Amino acid sequence: MVQFSNQEMIVMHFVYVMTLGRPASVRTIQIEDDVLNRIEEDPTTSTRKIAYQLNLNHVTVWQIWKYQQLCPYHLHVQAPLILSFAYNS
């Protein structure tokens, strides 16, 4: 069986962890422009959908929206207001 030193184990663990999942997003002007263009095309698009389309983390998209003082799309449904008054005649 192969024996590894503690330092080698730490390096191997670091490499293993860093190769999992999506790489960290780097916010550049180009990425911010791409996100803002997607929002302009369709304001109802979610952060996750934009992130998937641009291969970004959805939190990065949300942070760009927040920095630009934009609000993510939320659908607010309000029930109709029905008033009934009893009149005494």
LONU-60458 format. One record per residue (C-alpha): x, y, z negated; residue in three letters; residue number from 1. Coordinates in Angstrom, 2 decimals, m for minus. Layout:
residues N
+---------+---------+---------+------+-----+
:      xx :      yy :      zz : rest :  nr :
+---------+---------+---------+------+-----+
:       X :       Y :       Z :  ALA : NUM :
...
+---------+---------+---------+------+-----+
This chain:
residues 89
+---------+---------+---------+------+-----+
:      xx :      yy :      zz : rest :  nr :
+---------+---------+---------+------+-----+
:    0.00 :    0.00 :    0.00 :  MET :   1 :
:    1.26 :    3.47 :    0.90 :  VAL :   2 :
:    1.95 :    5.86 :   m1.98 :  GLN :   3 :
:    1.49 :    9.60 :   m1.52 :  PHE :   4 :
:    2.79 :   12.35 :   m3.75 :  SER :   5 :
:    0.34 :   14.79 :   m5.36 :  ASN :   6 :
:    1.38 :   17.51 :   m2.94 :  GLN :   7 :
:    0.76 :   15.24 :    0.06 :  GLU :   8 :
:   m2.66 :   14.30 :   m1.32 :  MET :   9 :
:   m3.58 :   17.98 :   m1.75 :  ILE :  10 :
:   m2.51 :   18.76 :    1.81 :  VAL :  11 :
:   m4.44 :   15.79 :    3.22 :  MET :  12 :
:   m7.54 :   16.78 :    1.24 :  HIS :  13 :
:   m7.27 :   20.39 :    2.45 :  PHE :  14 :
:   m6.94 :   19.27 :    6.08 :  VAL :  15 :
:   m9.89 :   16.88 :    5.66 :  TYR :  16 :
:  m12.12 :   19.56 :    4.13 :  VAL :  17 :
:  m11.14 :   22.19 :    6.71 :  MET :  18 :
:  m12.02 :   19.92 :    9.63 :  THR :  19 :
:  m15.58 :   19.32 :    8.43 :  LEU :  20 :
:  m18.48 :   21.39 :    9.66 :  GLY :  21 :
:  m18.56 :   24.53 :   11.73 :  ARG :  22 :
:  m15.47 :   26.75 :   11.67 :  PRO :  23 :
:  m15.72 :   30.00 :    9.77 :  ALA :  24 :
:  m17.20 :   32.87 :   11.75 :  SER :  25 :
:  m15.17 :   35.94 :   12.50 :  VAL :  26 :
:  m17.18 :   39.13 :   12.80 :  ARG :  27 :
:  m15.96 :   41.08 :   15.78 :  THR :  28 :
:  m17.55 :   43.94 :   17.65 :  ILE :  29 :
:  m18.37 :   41.54 :   20.48 :  GLN :  30 :
:  m20.18 :   39.16 :   18.12 :  ILE :  31 :
:  m22.13 :   42.02 :   16.55 :  GLU :  32 :
:  m23.11 :   43.26 :   20.02 :  ASP :  33 :
:  m24.24 :   39.77 :   21.02 :  ASP :  34 :
:  m26.39 :   39.45 :   17.89 :  VAL :  35 :
:  m27.91 :   42.90 :   18.35 :  LEU :  36 :
:  m28.62 :   42.18 :   22.03 :  ASN :  37 :
:  m30.46 :   38.98 :   21.07 :  ARG :  38 :
:  m32.56 :   40.92 :   18.57 :  ILE :  39 :
:  m33.31 :   43.57 :   21.17 :  GLU :  40 :
:  m34.40 :   40.92 :   23.69 :  GLU :  41 :
:  m36.76 :   39.26 :   21.22 :  ASP :  42 :
:  m37.27 :   40.85 :   17.78 :  PRO :  43 :
:  m39.21 :   37.79 :   16.59 :  THR :  44 :
:  m36.17 :   35.50 :   16.86 :  THR :  45 :
:  m34.97 :   34.04 :   13.58 :  SER :  46 :
:  m31.44 :   34.33 :   12.20 :  THR :  47 :
:  m31.00 :   30.56 :   12.48 :  ARG :  48 :
:  m32.00 :   30.50 :   16.14 :  LYS :  49 :
:  m29.62 :   33.33 :   17.02 :  ILE :  50 :
:  m26.86 :   31.67 :   15.00 :  ALA :  51 :
:  m27.42 :   28.39 :   16.85 :  TYR :  52 :
:  m27.40 :   30.11 :   20.24 :  GLN :  53 :
:  m24.16 :   31.99 :   19.49 :  LEU :  54 :
:  m22.52 :   29.17 :   17.48 :  ASN :  55 :
:  m22.39 :   31.30 :   14.32 :  LEU :  56 :
:  m23.38 :   30.83 :   10.73 :  ASN :  57 :
:  m26.92 :   32.11 :   10.08 :  HIS :  58 :
:  m25.61 :   34.08 :    7.09 :  VAL :  59 :
:  m23.26 :   35.96 :    9.44 :  THR :  60 :
:  m26.24 :   36.92 :   11.61 :  VAL :  61 :
:  m28.18 :   38.00 :    8.52 :  TRP :  62 :
:  m25.23 :   40.09 :    7.30 :  GLN :  63 :
:  m25.03 :   41.85 :   10.68 :  ILE :  64 :
:  m28.76 :   42.61 :   10.47 :  TRP :  65 :
:  m28.34 :   43.92 :    6.94 :  LYS :  66 :
:  m25.32 :   46.06 :    7.89 :  TYR :  67 :
:  m27.32 :   47.57 :   10.76 :  GLN :  68 :
:  m30.23 :   48.16 :    8.33 :  GLN :  69 :
:  m32.52 :   45.88 :   10.28 :  LEU :  70 :
:  m35.06 :   43.54 :    8.72 :  CYS :  71 :
:  m35.36 :   39.95 :    9.82 :  PRO :  72 :
:  m38.65 :   39.09 :   11.47 :  TYR :  73 :
:  m41.38 :   38.32 :    8.97 :  HIS :  74 :
:  m44.95 :   37.58 :    9.91 :  LEU :  75 :
:  m47.34 :   39.11 :    7.42 :  HIS :  76 :
:  m50.88 :   37.83 :    7.62 :  VAL :  77 :
:  m53.48 :   39.79 :    5.77 :  GLN :  78 :
:  m56.89 :   38.36 :    5.13 :  ALA :  79 :
:  m59.75 :   40.51 :    6.35 :  PRO :  80 :
:  m61.21 :   42.69 :    3.65 :  LEU :  81 :
:  m64.90 :   41.99 :    3.18 :  ILE :  82 :
:  m66.76 :   44.35 :    0.94 :  LEU :  83 :
:  m70.25 :   43.67 :   m0.18 :  SER :  84 :
:  m72.18 :   46.28 :   m2.05 :  PHE :  85 :
:  m75.44 :   45.68 :   m3.79 :  ALA :  86 :
:  m77.67 :   48.72 :   m3.45 :  TYR :  87 :
:  m80.54 :   49.15 :   m5.80 :  ASN :  88 :
:  m83.42 :   50.76 :   m3.99 :  SER :  89 :
+---------+---------+---------+------+-----+
